[in-house]
Amino acid sequence: MHEMTIAEILLDQVFQVSRANRIQKIEQVDVEIGLMRQVVSEALQTAFAALSEGTPAQGATLRYVEKAIKAHCLQCDHLYSAGVDSLQCPRCGLAEFKIIEGNDIVLTSITGQQEQGETDRENTCG
């Protein structure tokens, strides 16, 4: 289950950002996940909840948006939308491509409460 590894890496990043911004209690984590990663939503949610137990992220909402796969054909120079099962270029029919989008996992924001009673703060990563 690669979702457990993804959740571990994600939480490491969340904790780094929250420490740097003095966020004491993490309430929401927003992520973009490319379709090439083939993440199973329920498995990622379960892994995130299990690994965040007993941490400042316990009970936080994990929201993610799936990013479509976009490819560039190295043969005919065509940019196209692709699927995990259909990476061939629709113009020339060859499967010589470079993935342009849809293969990354990006932490986009963290929402939480700062130390010393400061107001809620959202930090956008990028």
N, C-alpha and C positions, 0 to 999 in steps of 0.2 A: 504494500500500500504506500505509494509515493506521496500521498496526501499527508501522512505523518511527518515526513521529511520537509515538505513544503511548509507545514504549520510550524515546525521547529525553527526553520530559517526565518519565516515571517515574524514569529514572536521575538526572535533575537533582534531583528530590525526595529520592531515596535518598541522594545525595551530601550534600545539605544536612543531612539528619537524621544521617547518619553522622559528619559533621564536628562537629555540635553535641554529639554524644554520644561523641566520640573513638573511634569504631569504625574500626579500621585495616583490617580485612579483612572484607568483607561475605560472609556464607555463604548467607543465604536472604532472599528478599524475598517478602512475602505481599501480595496485592492482591485487591480485590473489583472485578469488572467487570460492569456492567449489560448485559443482553442487547441493549438498544437500540443499543449501540456496535458490535454485529456484528463482534466481534474474532475472528479466526481464530487459534486457539491455537498452531498450529505456526508461523505467520508471526510472532507476537509472541515466541515463544521464540527463534526464529532472530534476530530483530532485537535482542532483549535481549542475547543471547550475543555478537553482532557488535559492538554498541556498548559493551559492558562490557569488551571485550578491552583489556588494558593498563591497567585501572583497578582500584581496590580491590574492585570487584564481579566481576572476571573469575572465572569458574567458579561463581558463585553460582547457587543454585537459585531459579527464579522459579515460585512457586505462585500460582494464582489460582482464585477461586471466582466462578462466574457468579451474578449477582443477577437474579432473575425480574423481569419487568415488571409493575408494578402501576399502575393508572390510576384516575382519578376522573372520572366522567362529569359534565360541566358542565351537562347538560340535566336528568338525573333524580337526580343526587347519589349515584349508585351507585359503590362501590369494587369493582374487579374485577381479576383477573389477565388480562393480555393477552399476545399474541404479537407478534412483529415484523410479521407478515403479517395479524394480526387484532386491530386496535386498537378496533374498534367495541364499544360497550357491549352486553353480552349481554341487558340488561334492556330498553332502549328501541331498540336497533339503530342509534343515531346515533354518529357519529364526532366528537363534540365532547368532548374530554377533556384532562386534564392528567396528565402522567406523574408519579407520586409516587415510584416506585422503579424502578431498572433502567436508568438513563441516566447513571450516574456511574462514575467510575474512582477508587477510593480505595486509597491505600497504607495497609495496616493494620499491618504490622510489618516490622522488619528485624532479622535475627539475625546477629551477627558477633563478632569478637574485638576487644576494646578495646586501646588503646595500652598500652605498658609492662607487658605480661604480665598484665593484669587478666583476670578470668574472662569467659567468654562472657556476652553480655548481649542481651536482647531488648528492643526499644523498640517500643511500640505507638503508632501515630499515630492521630489521630482528631480 
